[in-house]
Every structure is written in structure tokens, then in C-alpha cells.
Amino acid sequence: MTAPCIIIGASHAAAQLSLNVRQQGWQGDIIVIGQESFLPYQRPPLSKTFLSGEKTVEDLLIKPESAYEKANVSFRLNTQVVEIDRQNKTVTLNNGDMLEYAKLALCTGATANPLPILGANLKGVHYLRNAHDAIALKSDISSKKHAVIIGGGFIGLEAAAALRQKAMHVTILEAQDAILQRVVSPEVAAFFTQLHESFGVVIRPNSIATSFEGSEAVTAVTCNNGEKIPADVVIIGIGVTPETRLAEQSGLTVKNGIFVNEFAQTNDPDIVAAGDCASYFHEIYQTDIRIESIQNALEQSKSAAASMNNKQIAFSSNIPRFWSDQYDIKLQICGVIDGYDAVEIEQDLEKRVLNALYFRKEKLIAAIAVNNPAWLTKVQPFIKNGEPVNNELIESMRQK
Ligand SMILES: Cc1cc2nc3c(=O)[nH]c(=O)nc-3n(C[C@H](O)[C@H](O)[C@H](O)COP(=O)(O)OP(=O)(O)OC[C@H]3O[C@@H](n4cnc5c(N)ncnc54)[C@H](O)[C@@H]3O)c2cc1C
């Protein structure tokens, strides 16, 4: 009997990958091993509708249990893989069990960066990476009034919007001189600053939390200027680190992520990786890249499933897409703005519109749209083709 296909991480990528491996012809067992207690669920709502609404984690499941049963995919939840032995093609679990594999997929995602300052263990201090975090946060905010969010990235801003909908006082501490610096240009960051301020959020740039105050539960956050901001809830959203420990321990190539080729294969032909944990060389951007988005997890898992069945589907020339929902706004980003040297932008906060085009060496490399998905979809092929700056493209931005 052939050894099974094993997927590590009951993740977004794993949901797609496990079913695709079967669809593409895998005959043997498929086992997904996840350290959380849930079947794969959607993380994006955790900082959006899950926080502000009535949904349960069961409502967020990517597929119902029956879909996996039908495809004969089995799960071992609440179980961590602690070691990979590539020589003997086995994985060791935290309960001591050892499982053989014929093909292995690493879908281990990413882990929230910790903020190890004084008071970090106080009640009321939260991270927001997984459903367990979100359940704890949601139950805490039901009785609280003052939130301080550390980090003005997407998670922090989405959480701010959700907490404002619950009429909480919200302050965002941002270490840089503007929010969203890693992913958008200053003009777009300014648009989102104004948006949040118009909803009553206080944004404090150049502010670094130095300690959390309180004896049992948090009562305030002390900043680098010595000021104490009252808080009965704190959310730390200061980025994530790809979960690459198993890959490193087993000698796979890791470059800010488990490094894969265009078919999601690592440097071991029997091991693939997909999702937030994987990095790759992007043909269009001519650089190594690691993307944290659903679209990326889904596309890489299709390629990974093909590779596990000894077929080839390339994902690597796809243009990254990402979205974020805040209040009545849907922000969408297509491409990567890193290294842009020119930008064309059209915006109106009151009308809730913003369209932006980013160029490098006179070629289109990325576009950002607020509440304008049709335009972004139209522009996407031009990014793929590295379209030179032209008036028609710029004009398209102005017609809504
Ligand atoms: C709050 C939040 C909001 C987001 N919003 C958006 C959005 O609006 N748009 C968007 O495109 N993306 C968004 N993202 C990002 C998106 O959710 C991720 O890109 C996507 O979930 C990545 O999926 P993945 O398959 O790589 O891994 P994940 O879904 O992160 O899952 C990895 C799983 O592997 C498990 N694991 C790790 N190591 C082991 C081990 N050794 N043994 C067993 N299990 C292990 C982890 O516990 C985890 O359950 C958001 C993420 C978060 C947290």
C-alpha cells in the first residue's frame, strides 16, 4: 500500500489542496494535520464581520465536513507536527506518533509577531491571527469601552472599523510616521487615515507602546513619549512571520518563506508548500516574494496539488491580489507597489472612491482601487503585460 499524502496545517491552502489532490487523481489516503481545533476556516472575517457580528467559527468553514468525507480526506486536529524526516519520509506528531508520507505539503501559514513588553501577559491584551484569538477578543470587547490597537496595518485598521461599529473608543498606535506604510503609497495611507478619523478613530503616528499597565487586566498603554493611554482592550497587530520551522529543521530552502518553484515544489521533489509560509521568485517583479493573501493561497495550492500528482500547473506569473473591508469601503490591491517611481491617483473621500496606478521605469506594476472592482479587473492584464504609461490607461481611472 502506498504511503499517504500528508498536509501539514488545516489551513486555507489545505482546504483547496486536499480536495484538489483527490480530484487530480491521488488514489491513496490524504491526511490533514492541524494544530488548531477547527476544520479549515476563512481568516479574513475574523477582523471584520466576525468581530462586529453574530457569526460563529462554524459559519466561516471553507467547506463543510461532508465535502472532505466525500473526497475521503481525513483530519487530525489539535495535533502538531514537530519534525519531518526527509530521509525516511516520515513526520512526527506532538503525541509521539510517526506517520509515513509519499508526498508532503507544508501549509503552515504564519504566526503573529509578538510584542514582548512589560504587561504583555495581562488580561485584555490580544493578538488576532486565528479563530481562538478572535473568539477571546470578541468575548472581551462585549463589556469593554476603550481599545488601543498597536499597528496601523490591515488587521489593525479592520479591527478598528469593527470596534467603532460597537461604539468603542479606538486609538491606533503606529510606530512609523503613517499607517499602511508597507503596502500602499502615502496618498492612499492619507485617504485611510482620513477615513478612520471621520469615524472617530484616533491615529497616533510615531507612537511606540513601551509597556502595558494594570495589575491583572490591562488599564492603559504607555507610549514612547511617556503618555499613558487608557485601555481595557489591546489588540497587537504588528505583522506576521512565516511558519518555516519544520522546513528549516529538515533542511529545505527557506528565504523569508519556504522557497518553492513555479509549481509550488520545494527543493525536495516530494514536498510542496503553499500559502503564507511559501516564498518564490516572481517572474514579472524579478524578485523573491511572499504574499499573504487568500488568492495566493488558493493559486499555489492548485499548483501544489498538481505537483503531488506528478503534473505541472504554474502559478508564479499570476499578479498578486489582496482586499480589505473597512466600514463601507472595499480596498483592492492588484500587484505590488515596491520600487514604484511614479503614481497617478484619483480620489474623493466623500464619494468613497480612489483609483491609483503605480509605475516603475514607465511600466505599470500595480493598481489600487476603492469600491471599484470592475476597473481593477480591467487594469490587471496591463500589469501582467508591463504596460507602458499611456493616456488611455490613465483616463480609464477617471471614468467611473
Ligand atoms: C484577521 C485576518 C484578516 C485577514 N484578512 C484578509 C483579507 O481581507 N484578504 C486576504 O486576501 N487575506 C487576508 N488575510 C490573510 C489570509 O487569511 C491568509 O493569507 C490565509 O489564511 C493564508 O492561508 P494559509 O493556507 O497560508 O495558512 P493559514 O490559514 O494561516 O493556516 C495555517 C495553519 O497551519 C497551522 N500549523 C502551523 N504549523 C503547524 C504544525 N507544525 N502542525 C500543525 N499545524 C500547523 C496553523 O496553526 C494554522 O492553523 C487575513 C488574515 C487574518 C489573520
The ligand as a Tripos MOL2 file, in Angstrom:
@<TRIPOS>MOLECULE
LIG
   53    58     1     0     0
SMALL
NO_CHARGES

@<TRIPOS>ATOM
      1 C1         -7.5220   38.5470   10.7830 C.3       1 LIG1
      2 C2         -7.0600   38.3030    9.3750 C.ar      1 LIG1
      3 C3         -7.6560   39.0080    8.3250 C.ar      1 LIG1
      4 C4         -7.2380   38.7710    7.0170 C.ar      1 LIG1
      5 N1         -7.8450   39.4490    6.0000 N.ar      1 LIG1
      6 C5         -7.5120   39.1660    4.7130 C.ar      1 LIG1
      7 C6         -8.1820   39.7870    3.6330 C.ar      1 LIG1
      8 O1         -9.0570   40.6220    3.8200 O.2       1 LIG1
      9 N2         -7.8370   39.4370    2.3750 N.ar      1 LIG1
     10 C7         -6.8530   38.4820    2.1200 C.ar      1 LIG1
     11 O2         -6.5580   38.1740    0.9490 O.2       1 LIG1
     12 N3         -6.1850   37.8960    3.1380 N.ar      1 LIG1
     13 C8         -6.4900   38.2070    4.4140 C.ar      1 LIG1
     14 N4         -5.8240   37.6030    5.4510 N.ar      1 LIG1
     15 C9         -4.7230   36.6920    5.1320 C.3       1 LIG1
     16 C10        -5.2660   35.3020    4.8030 C.3       1 LIG1
     17 O3         -6.1660   34.9000    5.7810 O.3       1 LIG1
     18 C11        -4.0860   34.3460    4.7040 C.3       1 LIG1
     19 O4         -3.3190   34.7570    3.5930 O.3       1 LIG1
     20 C12        -4.5520   32.9140    4.5040 C.3       1 LIG1
     21 O5         -5.3330   32.4680    5.5770 O.3       1 LIG1
     22 C13        -3.3130   32.0470    4.3810 C.3       1 LIG1
     23 O6         -3.6660   30.7730    4.4720 O.3       1 LIG1
     24 P1         -2.5840   29.6230    4.6520 P.3       1 LIG1
     25 O7         -3.1730   28.4620    3.9950 O.co2     1 LIG1
     26 O8         -1.2380   30.0440    4.2440 O.co2     1 LIG1
     27 O9         -2.4420   29.3830    6.2170 O.3       1 LIG1
     28 P2         -3.3580   29.6970    7.4390 P.3       1 LIG1
     29 O10        -4.7890   29.8220    7.0280 O.co2     1 LIG1
     30 O11        -2.6870   30.7690    8.1870 O.co2     1 LIG1
     31 O12        -3.2500   28.3740    8.3000 O.3       1 LIG1
     32 C14        -2.0340   27.7750    8.7080 C.3       1 LIG1
     33 C15        -2.4060   26.7110    9.7200 C.3       1 LIG1
     34 O13        -1.2980   25.8430    9.9360 O.3       1 LIG1
     35 C16        -1.2620   25.5030   11.3010 C.3       1 LIG1
     36 N5          0.0880   24.9980   11.6210 N.ar      1 LIG1
     37 C17         1.2540   25.6830   11.5830 C.ar      1 LIG1
     38 N6          2.2890   24.8750   11.9400 N.ar      1 LIG1
     39 C18         1.7460   23.6620   12.1940 C.ar      1 LIG1
     40 C19         2.2970   22.4110   12.6030 C.ar      1 LIG1
     41 N7          3.6100   22.2710   12.8110 N.pl3     1 LIG1
     42 N8          1.4730   21.3640   12.7960 N.ar      1 LIG1
     43 C20         0.1380   21.5050   12.5840 C.ar      1 LIG1
     44 N9         -0.4440   22.6500   12.1920 N.ar      1 LIG1
     45 C21         0.3430   23.7220   11.9960 C.ar      1 LIG1
     46 C22        -1.6080   26.8200   11.9650 C.3       1 LIG1
     47 O14        -1.9950   26.6610   13.2940 O.3       1 LIG1
     48 C23        -2.7600   27.2830   11.0750 C.3       1 LIG1
     49 O15        -3.9730   26.7470   11.5090 O.3       1 LIG1
     50 C24        -6.2040   37.8190    6.7570 C.ar      1 LIG1
     51 C25        -5.5950   37.1400    7.8230 C.ar      1 LIG1
     52 C26        -6.0080   37.3740    9.1170 C.ar      1 LIG1
     53 C27        -5.3470   36.6360   10.2600 C.3       1 LIG1
@<TRIPOS>BOND
     1     1     2 1
     2     2     3 ar
     3     2    52 ar
     4     3     4 ar
     5     4     5 ar
     6     4    50 ar
     7     5     6 ar
     8     6     7 ar
     9     6    13 1
    10     7     8 2
    11     7     9 ar
    12     9    10 ar
    13    10    11 2
    14    10    12 ar
    15    12    13 ar
    16    13    14 ar
    17    14    15 1
    18    14    50 ar
    19    15    16 1
    20    16    17 1
    21    16    18 1
    22    18    19 1
    23    18    20 1
    24    20    21 1
    25    20    22 1
    26    22    23 1
    27    23    24 1
    28    24    25 2
    29    24    26 1
    30    24    27 1
    31    27    28 1
    32    28    29 2
    33    28    30 1
    34    28    31 1
    35    31    32 1
    36    32    33 1
    37    33    34 1
    38    33    48 1
    39    34    35 1
    40    35    36 1
    41    35    46 1
    42    36    37 ar
    43    36    45 ar
    44    37    38 ar
    45    38    39 ar
    46    39    40 ar
    47    39    45 ar
    48    40    41 1
    49    40    42 ar
    50    42    43 ar
    51    43    44 ar
    52    44    45 ar
    53    46    47 1
    54    46    48 1
    55    48    49 1
    56    50    51 ar
    57    51    52 ar
    58    52    53 1
@<TRIPOS>SUBSTRUCTURE
     1 LIG1         1 GROUP 0 **** ****
